[in-house]
Amino acid sequence: MRIETTIQGVHAALAPARAARKSIAFIPTMGNLHAGHLRLVQEARNRADVVVVSIFVNPTQFGVGEDFEAYPRTLEADSQLLFEAECDILFAPAVAQMYASLPQYTSVQVNEIANDLCGKNRPGHFTGVATVVTKLFNIVQPRMAFFGEKDFQQLAVIRHLARDLCFPIEVVGVPTVRAADGLALSSRNGYLNELERRQAPALYATLQTISAALLAGQRDYAALEQHATEHLNGLGFVTDYVAIRTPWLALSDNTTTEWVVLAAAKLGKTRLIDNISVRLPLDVNSSASQPVNA
Amino acid sequence: MRIETTIQGVHAALAPARAARKSIAFIPTMGNLHAGHLRLVQEARNRADVVVVSIFVNPTQFGVGEDFEAYPRTLEADSQLLFEAECDILFAPAVAQMYASLPQYTSVQVNEIANDLCGKNRPGHFTGVATVVTKLFNIVQPRMAFFGEKDFQQLAVIRHLARDLCFPIEVVGVPTVRAADGLALSSRNGYLNELERRQAPALYATLQTISAALLAGQRDYAALEQHATEHLNGLGFVTDYVAIRTPWLALSDNTTTEWVVLAAAKLGKTRLIDNISVRLPLDVNSSASQPVNA
């Protein structure tokens, strides 16, 4: 595995693969890798000739008072994991490499989607994500890019961005990896104390309850969201939102047959997010899998 | 010359060149081609293996009340000119091809630069330009892209965009082509009536006067701008701005040794823009050509 810290280094490392028309897969991360990330690497490894992973804790997607400084940086352990996962190139730039030209005037905005859900509580977050991913896409120029479904809104932002801006890149969502008790793996789980860690799986359990209700035919989305919010708050969460949406994050209506149920809630000082995909059993001629705004 | 109207068609047309690692040059235009555009093609032809020109009158860069509907569309004549200029691929998509997925949530904003000068009178214009150029860059994936210096602010927006977003594309500015009397060639010159056409060269003549004053050592930028504005208004122009800037469109100060003087003014119903680059003769060890915000 090559480790590159500069944009030019990445270009040089990829030049032979590009000349040989090999397929390049890309996985942007903020490091502190866990089994969820490694599943992305595995999917990429299965599908492409060359696997590139970036580790970059991007300052522009952290808001004031968020955990940019505290965010865990574990490059040595991450490198070892990526080496074992047969990653070909690790791109680990410093902030000055990614934001070399200052001031930077350019930002990529994914309106509507970015200001919804987590975006309401994290203004500017998804613009920071969209802008840095655009930069990374242009640096790596992959044929496909892999993102975890755990950060479902981020995945939706990237899907919209790639489609709207005509990136010749397939955006692949990879299912969330969970602990045995259901908690979605996340670097931020490390912030939980012992008691919080025991309470945390209730978030996913609540989403599963909504999933069962949808499959049973319930369609009063507002009531389901409200009930789940009260349930979580009763367990000690401070719930930001529970939202029943389409896979492109549009509002659900009576014709929806495929949903994503998303939730964000604080447990102590730690903000947890999770989601579950729900799909009615396929009918003949169903067009349920079409995004509503395609 | 191949004419393609779809994104997939462009990809297919360029696949052999890409496989052969040929250099691809790209010139985005809105058509109604004149000698200024053909000079861009000529420069591209001199420097690259494959020349791609796009013709697309982009609705998102026209404001309410601007001339989107009236903008001259002359595809047949344009195709003939491009064929003669040895363009390899003409990409002429319909609006529905470039904005296939609706709603489009994603926009590329180049703040500061985009809201300045022409951006003040044309809100959203440069965001429309930046977004469509990003799309076209991703469709064509050229090694270099050519833009006329005539639209200097547009060129600056694209330079910032390409640098900030890490596009692996060299942005090349090509000098303005002028009529014998000095008027910069522009599709919008066709809107001028006979009298206005005779008055129009005064715009460039005024810029030349400022150039001479700068070279003679005058540095009271505000006074030079004010005087030029009054002069143009006295000749029947309605002047939007005269601005003495650096090549990256930063404000000039006493240390500036390289300027761009930009002007926008209406003559009757036609809005004309022009600019002139001014550079002090090079001293030994001069760093005048460094952009101030590099």
HADDOCK unambig.tbl for C-alpha pairs under 7 A between the chains (distance, minus, plus):
assign (segid A and resid 19 and name CA) (segid B and resid 21 and name CA) 6.95 0.50 0.50
assign (segid A and resid 21 and name CA) (segid B and resid 19 and name CA) 6.97 0.50 0.50
assign (segid A and resid 101 and name CA) (segid B and resid 164 and name CA) 6.87 0.50 0.50
assign (segid A and resid 101 and name CA) (segid B and resid 294 and name CA) 5.71 0.50 0.50
assign (segid A and resid 102 and name CA) (segid B and resid 293 and name CA) 6.30 0.50 0.50
assign (segid A and resid 102 and name CA) (segid B and resid 294 and name CA) 6.75 0.50 0.50
assign (segid A and resid 103 and name CA) (segid B and resid 293 and name CA) 6.73 0.50 0.50
assign (segid A and resid 104 and name CA) (segid B and resid 164 and name CA) 5.92 0.50 0.50
assign (segid A and resid 105 and name CA) (segid B and resid 110 and name CA) 5.03 0.50 0.50
assign (segid A and resid 105 and name CA) (segid B and resid 111 and name CA) 5.02 0.50 0.50
assign (segid A and resid 105 and name CA) (segid B and resid 112 and name CA) 6.63 0.50 0.50
assign (segid A and resid 106 and name CA) (segid B and resid 108 and name CA) 6.92 0.50 0.50
assign (segid A and resid 106 and name CA) (segid B and resid 109 and name CA) 5.44 0.50 0.50
assign (segid A and resid 106 and name CA) (segid B and resid 110 and name CA) 4.21 0.50 0.50
assign (segid A and resid 106 and name CA) (segid B and resid 111 and name CA) 6.24 0.50 0.50
assign (segid A and resid 106 and name CA) (segid B and resid 161 and name CA) 5.80 0.50 0.50
assign (segid A and resid 106 and name CA) (segid B and resid 164 and name CA) 6.03 0.50 0.50
assign (segid A and resid 107 and name CA) (segid B and resid 108 and name CA) 5.88 0.50 0.50
assign (segid A and resid 107 and name CA) (segid B and resid 109 and name CA) 5.29 0.50 0.50
assign (segid A and resid 107 and name CA) (segid B and resid 110 and name CA) 6.53 0.50 0.50
assign (segid A and resid 108 and name CA) (segid B and resid 106 and name CA) 6.91 0.50 0.50
assign (segid A and resid 108 and name CA) (segid B and resid 107 and name CA) 5.87 0.50 0.50
assign (segid A and resid 108 and name CA) (segid B and resid 108 and name CA) 4.62 0.50 0.50
assign (segid A and resid 108 and name CA) (segid B and resid 109 and name CA) 6.27 0.50 0.50
assign (segid A and resid 109 and name CA) (segid B and resid 106 and name CA) 5.43 0.50 0.50
assign (segid A and resid 109 and name CA) (segid B and resid 107 and name CA) 5.29 0.50 0.50
assign (segid A and resid 109 and name CA) (segid B and resid 108 and name CA) 6.28 0.50 0.50
assign (segid A and resid 110 and name CA) (segid B and resid 105 and name CA) 5.03 0.50 0.50
assign (segid A and resid 110 and name CA) (segid B and resid 106 and name CA) 4.21 0.50 0.50
assign (segid A and resid 110 and name CA) (segid B and resid 107 and name CA) 6.53 0.50 0.50
assign (segid A and resid 111 and name CA) (segid B and resid 105 and name CA) 5.01 0.50 0.50
assign (segid A and resid 111 and name CA) (segid B and resid 106 and name CA) 6.25 0.50 0.50
assign (segid A and resid 112 and name CA) (segid B and resid 105 and name CA) 6.64 0.50 0.50
assign (segid A and resid 134 and name CA) (segid B and resid 165 and name CA) 6.51 0.50 0.50
assign (segid A and resid 135 and name CA) (segid B and resid 165 and name CA) 4.67 0.50 0.50
assign (segid A and resid 135 and name CA) (segid B and resid 166 and name CA) 5.30 0.50 0.50
assign (segid A and resid 138 and name CA) (segid B and resid 166 and name CA) 5.85 0.50 0.50
assign (segid A and resid 138 and name CA) (segid B and resid 167 and name CA) 5.30 0.50 0.50
assign (segid A and resid 138 and name CA) (segid B and resid 168 and name CA) 6.80 0.50 0.50
assign (segid A and resid 139 and name CA) (segid B and resid 166 and name CA) 6.23 0.50 0.50
assign (segid A and resid 161 and name CA) (segid B and resid 106 and name CA) 5.78 0.50 0.50
assign (segid A and resid 164 and name CA) (segid B and resid 101 and name CA) 6.86 0.50 0.50
assign (segid A and resid 164 and name CA) (segid B and resid 104 and name CA) 5.92 0.50 0.50
assign (segid A and resid 164 and name CA) (segid B and resid 106 and name CA) 6.03 0.50 0.50
assign (segid A and resid 165 and name CA) (segid B and resid 134 and name CA) 6.50 0.50 0.50
assign (segid A and resid 165 and name CA) (segid B and resid 135 and name CA) 4.65 0.50 0.50
assign (segid A and resid 166 and name CA) (segid B and resid 135 and name CA) 5.30 0.50 0.50
assign (segid A and resid 166 and name CA) (segid B and resid 138 and name CA) 5.85 0.50 0.50
assign (segid A and resid 166 and name CA) (segid B and resid 139 and name CA) 6.23 0.50 0.50
assign (segid A and resid 167 and name CA) (segid B and resid 138 and name CA) 5.30 0.50 0.50
assign (segid A and resid 168 and name CA) (segid B and resid 138 and name CA) 6.79 0.50 0.50
assign (segid A and resid 293 and name CA) (segid B and resid 102 and name CA) 6.22 0.50 0.50
assign (segid A and resid 293 and name CA) (segid B and resid 103 and name CA) 6.72 0.50 0.50
assign (segid A and resid 294 and name CA) (segid B and resid 101 and name CA) 5.64 0.50 0.50
assign (segid A and resid 294 and name CA) (segid B and resid 102 and name CA) 6.76 0.50 0.50
